[in-house]
Amino acid sequence: MNTNSNTDPLSLDFICKLIPFGFSGDRNELGQFLANCNSANELASQNQKLPLLYFILSRISGTAKEQLTTQSFESWEILRQKLKDLYKERKHYVQLIEELNNCRQNSNESVDDFFQRLEVLYHRTISSAQQSYRNDAELPGKTQTIRELTLNRFIYHSKPEISQMLRYKGFNCIKEAHNAALCEERILNMLKTNKSNQYCKICRNNSHSTNNCCKNYPQSNGNYRVHVNNSNKSNNHNFNHTFNQPSSNSQHNNIKQCKYCKKYGHTIDECRKLQYKNSYNVFNKNKNPNDIQNKNFNRVSNQNQIPNEVSNIRSVTNNQLSLNSHAPLAEKTPLEESIKMLQVFEN
């Protein structure tokens, strides 16, 4: 859109305000700077183009200014092409989109560092798209796509504990998502600090606190048997009260542990297992060896007496058979009983 050379509907001051930022040689700033200069040149009349060109040259500073001081430019188109040749993005915007699509937060990376890395890649992609597309009608759609892709990468590919919060709230602006992620990161760091200060006085470990120690629970350390024995001496109400009552730090320090059976609730002096073992050893030690020999002798003599008894029963049975050979059949019942007894002893 070029205005008539005779009539100037827009002043030069207004057109120069369309270029609010300068260019210092940063590739990430080149795309935005070229877009602003193109808009200003389209609105400028033919008489305003040369003064506008000198204004654009005055907005260039830093290393870019040093490289352009030895050259002269007759139009904005020549200056624009020179800036593209010197500072344009080396990668195509499609390659940058692929890098953006593979970007995720590292395990040792903070939220702010991840956001800055995404932001730099976002500006590079936008700058490359502005340099590649000459059709201004397609550029807004490409820019919006890159912006949405950057927002999704930040929300869905942050650390899991932060990403869950961002997905739940559903942010539509990356700045708001960045601020919320910073707050969530501070809270998580505070929780990690409190967890690192934990110390267990029972097992002397830094992984948990004394109240959360597994040795406080009777299922894990054998205290359930101690509580049950105590409950036989008291009623169920007192048992439930003592079982559910939380233990204090003084009780944790005074927990008894047997050094013999490694169970809690008693000391080695109160250990019944050790007392039983000691009493058994004393009983075996005090036994008379002669008593043991006499017992063994009696056992052997008893075994030798069994064949003698069997032979005596057999002789008596033979005598009865000889005497009762002519007796009736009904009178042989005692003899049959003797035979059965003889068979039992033989077996």
C-alpha positions in Angstrom: 0.0 0.0 0.0 1.8 3.1 -1.3 0.5 6.6 -0.7 0.5 9.4 -3.3 3.7 11.4 -3.5 1.9 14.7 -3.5 -0.3 14.1 -0.5 1.2 12.7 2.8 -1.7 11.4 4.9 0.8 10.0 7.5 3.6 12.0 9.1 7.1 10.7 9.1 7.1 10.7 12.9 4.2 8.4 13.0 5.8 6.0 10.5 9.1 6.0 12.5 7.1 4.9 15.6 6.3 1.6 13.8 10.0 0.6 14.4 10.1 0.7 18.3 13.1 -1.7 18.6 16.5 -1.6 16.9 18.8 -4.3 15.7 22.2 -5.1 17.4 23.2 -8.2 15.4 21.2 -10.9 17.3 19.7 -13.4 14.9 16.6 -13.8 17.1 15.8 -10.1 16.7 16.2 -9.9 12.9 12.8 -11.3 11.9 10.9 -8.8 14.1 13.1 -5.9 13.0 12.6 -6.7 9.3 8.8 -7.1 9.8 8.5 -3.7 11.4 10.7 -2.0 8.8 8.6 -3.6 6.0 5.4 -2.2 7.5 6.9 1.2 7.8 8.1 1.3 4.2 4.7 0.1 2.9 3.0 3.1 4.6 5.7 5.6 3.6 5.3 7.8 0.5 7.9 8.0 -2.1 9.3 11.2 -0.6 9.4 9.6 2.8 11.3 6.5 1.8 14.8 8.0 1.8 14.5 9.7 5.3 13.0 6.5 6.6 16.0 4.6 5.2 18.4 6.8 7.2 16.2 6.3 10.3 16.4 2.5 9.9 20.2 2.8 9.6 20.3 4.8 12.9 18.3 2.0 14.6 21.1 -0.5 13.8 23.8 -0.8 16.4 26.5 -3.1 17.8 28.3 -5.5 15.5 25.7 -5.0 12.7 26.6 -1.3 12.7 30.3 -2.0 12.3 29.7 -4.3 9.3 27.5 -1.8 7.5 29.5 1.4 8.1 31.7 0.9 5.0 28.7 0.3 2.7 26.1 2.6 1.2 22.5 1.7 0.5 20.1 3.4 -2.0 16.9 1.7 -0.9 15.4 -0.4 1.9 15.2 -3.5 -0.3 19.0 -3.5 -0.7 19.6 -3.0 3.1 17.1 -5.8 3.9 18.8 -8.3 1.6 22.2 -7.4 3.1 20.9 -8.0 6.7 19.4 -11.3 5.6 22.7 -12.4 4.1 24.6 -11.5 7.3 22.2 -12.5 10.1 19.5 -14.7 8.7 18.8 -18.1 10.4 20.9 -20.8 8.9 18.3 -23.5 9.5 14.9 -23.6 7.8 11.9 -23.0 10.0 10.8 -26.6 9.5 14.0 -27.9 11.0 13.5 -25.5 14.0 10.0 -26.7 14.4 11.3 -30.3 14.6 13.8 -29.2 17.3 11.0 -27.5 19.1 8.8 -30.6 18.9 11.6 -32.7 20.6 12.3 -30.2 23.4 11.7 -31.4 27.0 12.8 -30.5 30.5 15.9 -32.3 31.8 16.0 -33.9 35.2 18.6 -31.4 36.5 17.1 -28.4 34.7 15.1 -25.7 36.5 11.8 -24.4 35.2 13.3 -21.0 34.3 16.1 -22.6 32.3 13.7 -24.8 30.4 11.4 -21.8 29.7 14.3 -19.7 28.4 15.5 -22.5 26.2 12.0 -22.8 24.7 11.7 -19.1 24.3 15.0 -18.8 22.4 14.0 -21.6 20.1 10.6 -20.0 19.6 12.0 -16.7 18.5 14.4 -18.4 16.1 11.5 -20.3 14.6 9.4 -17.2 14.2 12.4 -15.3 12.7 13.0 -18.1 10.2 9.3 -18.2 9.3 9.3 -14.4 8.7 12.3 -14.6 6.5 11.0 -17.6 4.5 7.4 -16.5 3.8 6.9 -13.5 1.6 3.1 -13.8 1.7 1.8 -11.8 4.7 -1.5 -13.7 4.6 0.1 -17.0 5.6 2.5 -15.7 8.1 0.0 -15.1 11.0 -1.2 -18.7 10.8 2.3 -20.0 10.9 3.1 -17.8 13.8 0.1 -18.9 15.8 1.0 -22.6 15.1 4.5 -22.1 16.4 3.2 -20.3 19.5 0.7 -23.1 20.3 3.4 -25.7 19.8 5.7 -23.9 22.2 3.0 -23.7 24.8 2.2 -27.4 24.5 5.8 -28.4 24.8 6.1 -26.4 28.0 2.9 -27.8 29.6 3.2 -31.5 28.6 7.0 -31.9 28.7 8.0 -30.3 31.9 8.7 -32.5 34.9 5.8 -34.9 35.8 4.9 -33.2 39.1 4.8 -29.8 37.4 3.2 -31.0 34.2 0.3 -32.5 36.1 -0.5 -29.2 37.7 -0.2 -27.3 34.3 -2.5 -29.7 32.5 -5.1 -29.5 35.3 -5.3 -25.7 35.1 -5.2 -25.6 31.3 -3.3 -22.4 30.6 -3.6 -20.6 27.2 -0.7 -18.3 27.7 2.9 -19.4 28.1 3.7 -16.5 30.4 1.0 -17.5 32.9 2.1 -21.1 32.7 5.6 -20.1 33.4 4.6 -18.1 36.5 2.5 -21.0 37.8 5.3 -23.5 37.2 7.8 -21.3 39.1 5.5 -21.3 42.1 5.0 -25.0 42.0 8.8 -25.6 41.7 9.3 -23.5 44.9 6.8 -25.6 46.8 8.4 -28.8 45.7 11.8 -27.6 46.6 10.5 -26.7 50.1 9.1 -30.2 50.5 12.3 -31.8 49.4 14.3 -29.7 51.9 12.0 -30.7 54.8 12.3 -34.4 53.7 16.1 -34.2 53.6 16.2 -32.9 57.2 14.4 -36.1 58.5 16.2 -38.4 60.9 15.0 -41.6 62.6 16.2 -42.1 66.2 15.3 -45.8 66.1 17.2 -47.1 63.2 19.4 -44.0 62.8 18.6 -43.4 59.2 18.0 -40.2 57.2 15.5 -41.7 54.8 12.5 -41.1 57.2 11.4 -39.6 60.4 11.0 -41.3 63.8 7.2 -41.2 63.6 7.2 -42.9 60.2 9.7 -45.7 61.2 8.4 -49.2 60.3 9.7 -50.5 63.6 6.9 -48.6 65.4 4.4 -50.9 64.0 3.9 -54.3 65.7 3.5 -56.3 62.5 7.0 -55.5 61.4 9.1 -56.0 64.6 7.3 -58.7 66.6 5.7 -56.3 69.2 2.3 -57.7 68.4 3.1 -60.7 70.5 4.1 -58.5 73.4 0.9 -56.5 73.2 -1.2 -59.7 73.0 0.5 -61.0 76.2 -0.1 -57.8 77.9 -3.8 -57.8 76.8 -4.3 -61.1 78.6 -3.6 -59.3 81.8 -5.8 -56.4 81.1 -9.2 -55.8 79.5 -9.8 -55.2 75.8 -10.4 -51.5 76.3 -7.0 -50.9 77.8 -5.4 -53.0 75.0 -7.0 -51.0 72.2 -6.1 -47.7 74.0 -2.4 -48.6 74.3 -2.3 -50.2 70.8 -3.7 -47.1 69.1 -2.0 -44.5 71.2 0.8 -42.7 69.3 4.2 -43.1 70.8 6.3 -40.0 71.8 9.9 -39.4 71.2 10.8 -40.4 74.8 9.1 -43.8 74.2 11.1 -44.2 71.0 14.3 -43.7 72.9 13.3 -46.2 75.6 12.3 -49.1 73.3 13.6 -52.4 74.6 15.4 -54.8 72.3 16.7 -58.2 73.2 20.3 -58.8 72.0 19.7 -62.6 72.0 16.5 -63.1 69.9 16.6 -59.5 68.3 13.0 -58.9 69.2 11.5 -55.7 70.7 9.6 -55.4 74.0 12.1 -57.0 76.4 15.8 -57.1 77.2 18.2 -60.0 77.2 17.8 -60.4 81.0 14.0 -60.9 80.4 14.3 -63.2 77.4 12.4 -66.4 78.0 14.1 -68.2 75.2 17.5 -67.7 76.7 16.2 -68.7 80.2 14.8 -71.9 78.8 18.1 -72.7 77.0 20.2 -72.0 80.1 17.9 -74.2 82.3 18.1 -77.0 79.8 21.9 -76.9 79.7 22.1 -76.9 83.5 19.8 -79.9 83.7 21.8 -81.9 81.3 25.0 -80.9 83.0 23.8 -82.0 86.4 22.8 -85.5 85.3 24.7 -88.5 86.8 26.4 -90.6 84.1 25.7 -93.8 86.2 22.0 -93.2 85.9 22.2 -93.1 82.2 24.2 -96.4 82.1 21.6 -98.1 84.5 18.8 -97.0 82.2 20.5 -98.4 79.2 21.2 -101.7 81.1 17.6 -102.0 82.1 16.4 -101.4 78.6 18.7 -104.2 77.3 17.7 -106.6 80.1 14.0 -106.0 79.4 14.6 -106.8 75.8 16.3 -110.1 76.7 13.5 -111.1 79.0 10.9 -111.0 76.3 12.2 -114.2 74.5 12.3 -116.0 77.9 8.6 -115.2 78.5 7.7 -116.3 75.1 9.4 -119.7 75.6 7.6 -120.1 79.0 4.3 -119.4 77.4 5.0 -121.9 74.6 5.9 -124.7 77.1 2.7 -124.0 79.0 0.7 -124.1 75.8 2.2 -127.4 74.8 1.3 -128.9 78.1 -2.2 -127.7 77.9 -2.5 -129.2 74.4 -1.3 -132.6 75.6 -3.7 -132.6 78.5 -6.7 -131.3 76.6 -6.3 -133.3 73.4 -9.4 -135.4 74.3 -11.5 -132.5 75.6 -14.6 -131.3 73.9 -14.4 -128.6 71.3 -16.1 -126.0 73.4 -13.4 -126.3 76.2 -10.5 -125.2 73.9 -11.2 -121.5 74.2 -8.5 -120.8 76.8 -6.0 -122.6 74.6 -6.9 -120.5 71.7 -6.4 -117.4 73.7 -3.0 -118.6 74.7 -2.1 -119.2 71.1 -3.2 -115.7 70.2 -1.1 -114.3 73.0 1.9 -116.3 71.7 1.4 -114.9 68.2 1.3 -111.4 69.6 4.6 -111.8 71.4 6.3 -113.4 68.5 5.2 -110.6 66.2 
